[in-house]
Amino acid sequence: MVPFAVAGIVIWAVVGLVLLVFFREWLADTGREHWLWTCLAGSLVGFPGLAVMLRHDANRRRRRAAR
């Protein structure tokens, strides 16, 4: 699951950067600037999820090694 979390973080960040660089005026004109905040939130929320997945994988490896 870790690669999916990393991919999700990267996708949110890339989409946010694309919106920021190429579509900022359009977002401002149409009142959709909150899309940038959504991308930021998606990226930031991904990090605690990634940490949980990494810890879960480490615990699973430890349990399997103990058997």
C-alpha positions, 0 to 999 in steps of 0.5 A: 500500500505504501506505493499507492500512498506515495503516488497519491501524495505526488499526484496531489502535489503535481496537480496543485503545481499545475493549477498554480502555474498554469491556471491561477488566473482562471481559478481566480476569475471563476472563483475556484481558488479553493482547488489549490487548497484542496490539492495542498490538503490532499498532499498534507493528509497523505503524509500521516497516512503514509506514516501509518502504512510504513509503521503497519508494514514494519510491524507485520515484518516483525511479527512474521520474523518472530514466527 
